């Protein structure tokens, strides 16, 4: 609340606080800018005419400095010229004093705050899309929150996920949001370097250190000094190099191959793997001390098949991106193609989805991407997986003649001998399994048709079927 009239400023601030808003006040535009530099605000309510800096000058400064906030300009001397100036400068609204009612000011402020939140959401979506981290499922929201939380720190991060899920994109997003963003991000695929050259690549070597070392060379850790190094497929590192890496992580020192001297580097380490490092430790292929040193913060990226509606969200994002890049006029995904994209298991995850959409955009003959444009393995893969799913459904109970009521079911199944909470949980799980199996069988293995029969949307029904397959229980026996 910015106004040079102290009484009015105080009265309006009190009015807004009564409606649950947090309010800070300033007597002029200069004070307001100082507040805006210290913390974010949803809305700035400013008088148009003030000494030192007018409300319009404040508005122009806010826009010039790219401060994300909505501005409402208030004045007792409204003119068409002033209103036009405010609108042109980007004001959310222009209110004439005295207000028609207190409610006018409150509603305008709340609407401006809502509009600001929509702008922030849109800006966040564009940033997430640029970083490849676009997604709205719970698991991806957790990933996004972890990225935002860990980015400002220098903590070591271990990124886990299947191939193609976007582990490098997570590392890039962390680096870009960190204080090291102006320094290099060096990416290393540990599995793509010959095992006898890994240590030299990472830490450098002196001339003559080995046969082909014709000149001294700095390592990738030195190249990343001040920035971030991303060690992809960390599980592929040879045990000897793991020892050297552990020493560097502990001391911040690197020693080139063939040298007795060490140098200090300031490097943040982000490591990633698609393998089970604990299993590799048990096999003797990975050092437990290095694992615990890397595993300060863990970010687990879910496979695309578990991300529900994110598949179509990402598909539309890739469609727009590749249509713009190739100059094609493809604008939408047909319902039939969308069903195939949703039902495919995506073993190659997000990488496979992007390649499929890029191919489809190039091959599409109209503005709509249809099934004929998709790779044939998606169509055949969906058909095969649905036939397999239907064939694996448990058969119905051999006999249910002795069960006529819920009371019979509780008695026959022995649920009456269990605590109430456990009995209820087990009965609901049995019902969910039986219902999913029955509806999927009735639909011939077609998930979309089964969802329609059940009255559930496809994403909720898919979760029901996944719950059925994850429990992997034997079919009920007659004596159950």
N, C-alpha and C positions, 0 to 999 in steps of 0.2 A: 504494500500500500504506500504509494508515493504521493504526497501532497504537502504543500508548504503551509496549509492551514492546520495547525496542531489540533484544534478541537474537532474538526471534521475528520482528520486522519485517525484520531483516537476513537471517535464514535463509529466509523465504518469498520475499523479493525475489530472493535468489540462485537459488532453485529455479525461479522463473518466468523469470529471465534465461537459465537453462540451456535453456529451451524456446523461446528466440528472441524473447521478449517484451522490450520496452523498459519499464523500471520506474523510477518515482521514489517516494520515501518521505516520509511525514510522521508526526510523533509525536502529532498531535491534529487535530481537525476544523478548527480555525482555519487551521493550516498548509496543510491540504488545500485549503481554499477559495481561499487565496492562489495555490496552484499551478493550480487550475482556472480562475482568472481570467486567468492568463498564457498558457495553452495548452490545447488540447483533449486529452481522454483518452477512450479507449474504455471503460475499466472502472475503477471505484473499489472496492477491497477494503478494508473498514473494520471494525475492532473495534467492537462495540456499546457497550461501557462504557469511557469514557476521560475524563480530567479536562478541564476548560474547555469542551469541546463533545463530546457523545457521538456515537456513530455514527448513531443515529436522528435526532439534531438536525442532523447533517451532511447526511443524506439529505433531510430536509425543506427545508434551505436550498438544496440542489442543485435540487430540484423547484421551489421558490418562485422561483428565479432563472432557470428555464428552461434550465439547463445540460444539453446533450445528452450524457449518459453513462449507462452502466448501473452500478448499485450492488449489490455483494454484501456482506451484513452477516454478520460472524463473531462468535460469542460462546461462552464456556465456561459460561455460566449461562443456557441457553436455557429459556424458558417459553413456553407457548402464547400468552400475552398479548403478549410481546415479538415473537414470530413474526408474530402478527396485525397488530401495529403497523407492523412493517417492510413487510409485504405491502400494507397500506393506504396507506403513504407512497410506494409505488412501487418497492420493492426488487426487483431481478431474482431474487435467491434469498437464502436464509438458511441459513448453514452452522454446524454445532455443532463447537466445538473440544473435545478434539483430533479432527482429521480422521480419517475411516476409513482414508484413504491420501493420499499426496501427489497421486496421480492425480485424486482427487475434486476437489481445489482447482484443479488445472490444467484439467481438463475443464470445470468450471463457469466458469472465467475465459474460456476460449476460446469457449464457447457464448455467454456474455454479450457478448463482443466481436463475434461474428457477428450476434447479434440487434441490436446497436447499429448495425452497418453496414446492416442491412436497414431500420432506422428512418430512418437518414440518407438512404438511397436513396429511400424513400417520401416523405420530406420534400422532397427535391430534385425528385422527380417532380411533387409538388403545386405547388411553386414554379414549375417550368418550365411546367406547365399553366396556371397563373395568368398567366404572362408570355407565353404563346403559343409558347414555344420548345420544346415537348415533341417529342422525337424521339430515336431510338436508332441511326439509321444513322451511318456514319463521318463523313460530311460535316457532319451536325448536331452530332455530338459535338465536332467541330473548332470549329464556331460557338460552342457553349456554352463551350468552354475559352477561346476568344478573348474572349468577353464577360466571363468571370470574371477573365481576366488584365488586360484593358484598363480595366475599370470603376473600380478605385481610382485610376487616373492621371487626368491632365487632357489627355491626348493627343487630337488631332483624329482622328476616325474616319470613313472612307468606307465606306458599306454598299452593296453591289452585289447586284442580284437582279431577277428578272422581276417584273412587276406581280402583287401578290397573294401574294408569298412571305413577307411579314411584316417588311419593312424597318423600319417604325415600331415594331413590337414589339421588335426588336433595340435600337433607340435607347432605348425605354422601360426595357428590362431593364438596359442599361448605366447609365442615370441612377439607377434604383432601387437599384443595388448600389454607387453611388459615394458619396463624401463630400458630394455636392451634393444628395442625395435629399430633404433638407428644404427645398430651394429649388425654384423653378419649372422645369418642362420645357415649353418653348414650341415648338409644332409649326407649321411653315410649309410650305405646298404652293406652291413657287415657280412652278409651272405654272398655278396657279389665280388668280394676281394679275395684273391688267392691267400690261403692261410699263412704262407710264409712271408707275405707282404703286408699283412694287416697292421702289424706293429709299426712298420715303417710309414704306412699311410697315415696312421693316427698320430704318431708322435715324432715323425721325421727321422732323418738319418744323416750321418756324416759321410763325407766322401771316403770311399774305400771300405765302408762298413760291410758290404757284401759285393759279390762279383759285378753286378750291374750298377752299383752306386758310384757313377762317374763324377757326380757332383753332390755337394750337400743340399739337403732339401728340408724345408720346414714341414711339419705335420699339420693335419687338419685341426687339431686342438689349438695350435698357434694361430691358424687362419681364423678360428672362431673367437679369438681373444676379445673379451668385452661383450660378446654376444652369446649365441646358443648353438650347441651341437646336438643334432638329432641322430641317435644311433639306432637305425632300423634293423630289425631281425637280430637283436642283441644276443639271442640264444645261439647264434652261429659263430660267435667269437671263440677262437681256440683257448684252451685253459691257460696257456702261458700268457696270452694277451689279456685275459681276464685278471690275472695277478697285477699286471702293469696298470690296467685301467683302474683297479681298486685303489692302488697307491696314488694315482692322479686324483681320484675323487676325494680321497682322504686329506691329501696335502696341497692340492692345487698346483703340483709341480709336474713337469713333463721332462723326460730325458730321451734325447734322440738315440736311435740305434747306433751303436759304435762310439758313443760319447760317454764321458764320465761326469759331464756337467749337467746341471738341471736348470730349468727356467720356470718362472711362475706365470700361470695364466689365470685369467678370470673368466671362466666359461660355465654357463648353466648347461646341465646335461638332461636331455629328454631321451629316454630309451623306449623301444617298442618291440613287441614280439607277438606272433600268432601261435606260439607253442606254449606248452605248460611247463614253466620254469621249475616248479616244484618237482614235477616228474623227472625233468632233466637233472635236477640236483640228486634225486634218488638214484639215477642211472650213473652218476659220477661225471656228467657232461657239463655241469654248471656249478660254480662255487656258491655256497650258501651265503658267505659273507658279502659277496658282490651283490647277490640278490637282495639282501636286506638293506644294503647301502643304496641300491637303485630304487627300492620300493618305499620311498618316503611318502609320495602321493601316488595313488593308483587311479587311473581313469580307464574304465572298461567300456568299450564301444559295443553296443548291441549289434548282432547281425541284422541285415535288412529284413529278413523274413519275420523278425520279431518286432518290427517297428510299425505295424498296422498301416494307418492311413498315410504315413510318411512316404510310402512308395509312390503314390500319386502326386503328393506334394513335390517330391524330388523330380518325378517324371515331367511335370509341367515346368519346373525350373530349368531342367536340361533342354526341354523342347524350345523354350524361349531363347535360351543361350545359343543353341546350335542353329536355330532358324535365323537368328541375327547374324551369326558368324558366317553362314553359308549363303545368306541372301534368299533363303526359301520362305515361302508365305504360309508355312504350316502354323496353325494357331491353336489347335485343340486336339484332344485325344478322344476318339470315339468310345461309346459305352462298352462295345465289345472288346476293344483293345485295352481299356481300363480294367475290365474284369480279368483278362489274361495277366496283366501286370500285377494285379493284386494277388492272384492265385499262384503265381510262379514262386518257386522257393529261393531264387537268387543265390546260388552257391558262390558266385563271384561278387556278391554284395553290391555296394553303391557303384563300384567301378564297372561292373557288368551292366548295371542299369543305364549308366551314362552312355556306354558304348552302344547299347541296344537302341536308345533314343536317338543318338547321333546317326546311326545307320538308318533308322526309320524316317528321320527328317529328310535325309538325302534321297530315299527311295519313294517317299510319299508323293502321290500324283495329285492330291487335292489339298485344301487347307486343313483337312482332318486326317489325323494319323489313325490308320485302321489296322486290323490284325495282319493283313497281307504285307504290311511294311515291316512287321516285327520279325526278328530272327526266328527261323523255324524251330529251333530248340526250345523257345519259350512256349510255343503252341503245343508241341509234342510233350514237353516236360510237364505242363499243366495236366494234359490228358492222362499221362502215365501216372503221375502222383495221385490223381483222384481215383483211378482204377485201383491202385495199390492201397490207398486209404480205405476204400470200400471193402476190399478183400480182407483187410486185417481187422474189420470190426468184430467184436466178440459176438458169438451167437446168443440168441435169447435164452433165458433159463430153461433147462430141460423140462421142468414142471413147476407150475405156479398154482396148481389146483388147490393146494392147501392154504393159499394166501388169498383172503377175500377182503380184508379191511386193513387199515394202517395198524390197528392193534395186533392183528395176526402177524403182520410183517415184523413188527417190533418184537413180538414173542418168538417167532420162528427163527429170526436172525440173531437172537441173543442180545439185541440192543438193550433190553430191559435190565441186563446185568451190568451195564456200563453207566458211568456218571452222565448226567443229562447233557452237558456241553459236548462231551466226546461222542455220545450216541447221536445227537443232532448233526454234528459235523460229518460223521460217517454216513448217516442216512442221506444227507444232502449231496455228498460226493457220489454215492451210489446212484441217486436219482439223476444227477448231472451226466454221469457216464452213460446210464441207460437211455436217457433222453437224446443225447448227442448221437449215440449209436443208432437208435431207432430212426431218427429223422434223417440222418445221413444215408442210412440204408434205403429208406423210402424214396429219397431223391436220387438214388442210383450213384451215390458218391459225388454228386454235384453240390459243392458248398453253397453257391448262390441260391440254388433252388431249396436246399435244406434250410438256409437262413430265412427264406421267404415263408416256408411252411411253419417255422418256429416263431415268426413274428419278430425276430431279432435282426439288427443290422449286421452286415457281413463281418465287420471287425469284431463285434461282440460274439458272434457265432463261431468265428475262427478261434477265439480264445477258449470257447467251450470245447471245441474239438481238440485243440492243442492240450488242454488239461486232460482230456480223455487219453490221448496218446502218451502223455508224459507219465501217467500213473502206470501204464503198461501192465495192467492186472490180468490174471487168467480169467477165463469165463466163469461165471457162477456155477457151482455144483448143485445137483438136485437136493443134497442134504443141507445146503446153506439156508 
